[in-house]
Amino acid sequence: MVLLSDLKIGEVGIIKNINSDLSSRLNAMGLIPGVEIKLLRKAPIGDPLEFEILHYALSLRKEICKDVEVEISE
């Protein structure tokens, strides 16, 4: 398992766990255990990060991504 913030550009992970007070809000945005998420790009200074999840683009602050555990998809 790795943190969502540790994905490399183009890498796909499967969400396993969310350890945040914002978990219900993140669930509403599609971050649900079992869902695939792909890192599309990083801002020039590294924050925020843009992901593809459930066929839409989602930008998240790196600090929030540190609370999401993913398993790298083969």
C-alpha positions in Angstrom: 0.0 0.0 0.0 1.1 3.5 -0.8 -0.4 6.9 -0.2 -2.3 8.6 -2.9 0.2 11.5 -2.7 3.0 9.1 -3.7 1.6 8.0 -7.0 3.6 8.9 -10.1 2.1 10.6 -13.1 0.2 8.0 -15.2 0.1 5.5 -12.3 -3.2 3.9 -11.4 -4.2 2.9 -7.8 -7.2 1.3 -6.2 -8.5 3.1 -3.2 -8.2 0.9 -0.1 -8.7 3.2 2.9 -9.4 6.8 3.8 -8.0 8.0 7.2 -9.4 11.5 7.3 -12.1 13.6 9.1 -13.1 14.5 5.5 -13.9 10.9 4.5 -17.6 11.4 4.0 -16.9 14.5 1.8 -14.2 12.5 -0.2 -16.7 9.6 -0.6 -19.2 12.1 -2.1 -16.5 13.1 -4.6 -16.1 9.4 -5.7 -13.2 8.4 -3.4 -14.7 5.1 -2.4 -12.7 1.9 -1.5 -12.4 -0.3 -4.6 -12.5 2.5 -7.1 -9.6 3.1 -9.5 -7.9 6.5 -9.5 -5.1 7.7 -11.9 -2.7 10.6 -11.3 -2.9 12.8 -14.4 -0.6 15.7 -13.5 0.9 17.8 -10.7 1.0 21.5 -10.4 4.4 23.1 -11.0 5.0 23.5 -7.3 3.6 20.0 -6.6 0.3 21.0 -5.2 -2.6 20.4 -6.1 -2.6 17.0 -7.8 -5.1 16.2 -10.6 -6.6 12.7 -10.8 -9.0 10.9 -13.1 -11.7 9.1 -11.1 -15.0 7.7 -12.3 -14.5 9.4 -15.8 -13.9 12.9 -14.5 -11.0 15.0 -13.3 -10.6 15.8 -9.7 -8.0 18.1 -8.1 -6.9 17.5 -4.5 -4.4 19.2 -2.2 -1.4 17.0 -1.5 -2.1 17.2 2.3 -5.5 15.5 1.7 -3.9 12.8 -0.5 -1.7 11.8 2.4 -4.8 10.4 4.1 -5.8 8.1 1.3 -4.2 4.7 1.0 -4.1 3.0 -2.4 -2.8 -0.2 -3.9 -1.0 0.1 -7.2 -2.9 -1.5 -10.0 -1.0 -3.8 -12.3 
